Amino acid sequence: MHMINEADVVLALGTRLGPFGTNQQYEFDYWPKDAKILQVDINPRKLGLTKHADVMVNGDATLVAQ
């Protein structure tokens, strides 16, 4: 949790960035406030749904990563 709190960029491959993975936990708001978020998901309806993403890519995470 502490490592992601210090991130400048978060690359989210094939994840919806749901509320259970991005909300405050154990009284620690670990999600970085100023980090740029790049989100890749095959379902375009999930892009930017829970967390604002600075870059949203609709595609297969494996192909995008290659």
C-alpha distance (Angstrom), angle and dihedral (degrees) to the residues before:
residue distance angle dihedral
M1 . . .
H2 3.78 . .
M3 3.81 93.2 .
I4 3.80 94.6 57.2
N5 3.81 90.2 46.9
E6 3.81 88.3 65.2
A7 3.81 96.2 45.9
D8 3.79 122.3 123.9
V9 3.81 92.8 -166.2
V10 3.80 131.4 24.1
L11 3.81 117.0 -158.6
A12 3.80 107.4 -160.8
L13 3.81 109.3 -168.8
G14 3.79 114.9 -172.0
T15 3.79 95.6 -17.3
R16 3.77 129.7 120.3
L17 3.80 92.6 -147.8
G18 3.77 88.1 -129.2
P19 3.79 123.5 -165.0
F20 3.82 93.6 -102.8
G21 3.79 90.6 61.3
T22 3.78 99.5 40.5
N23 3.82 106.9 36.6
Q24 3.78 125.3 96.1
Q25 3.80 113.1 -77.6
Y26 3.79 131.6 -169.7
E27 3.82 89.4 3.4
F28 3.82 89.6 -61.8
D29 3.80 121.7 113.7
Y30 3.78 95.3 -149.6
W31 3.80 98.8 168.5
P32 3.83 108.4 105.1
K33 3.80 112.9 -113.0
D34 3.82 98.8 -156.1
A35 3.81 101.2 33.2
K36 3.78 120.4 120.0
I37 3.80 111.8 -122.3
L38 3.79 123.2 -146.2
Q39 3.80 110.2 -171.0
V40 3.80 126.1 -169.8
D41 3.80 120.5 -172.8
I42 3.77 134.5 154.8
N43 3.82 90.3 -138.6
P44 3.82 109.1 70.8
R45 3.82 91.2 -160.4
K46 3.82 90.2 66.1
L47 3.80 96.1 54.0
G48 3.80 109.9 109.4
L49 3.79 90.9 -8.9
T50 3.81 99.4 127.8
K51 3.81 102.7 12.2
H52 3.78 126.5 28.3
A53 3.80 108.5 -109.5
D54 3.80 120.3 -155.2
V55 3.80 91.0 -153.7
M56 3.81 121.0 27.3
V57 3.79 120.7 -170.9
N58 3.80 121.2 -172.1
G59 3.79 106.0 -150.8
D60 3.76 149.5 86.9
A61 3.81 108.6 -56.7
T62 3.81 93.3 -139.4
L63 3.80 93.5 52.4
V64 3.80 93.2 43.8
A65 3.80 91.7 49.7
Q66 3.80 91.2 51.9
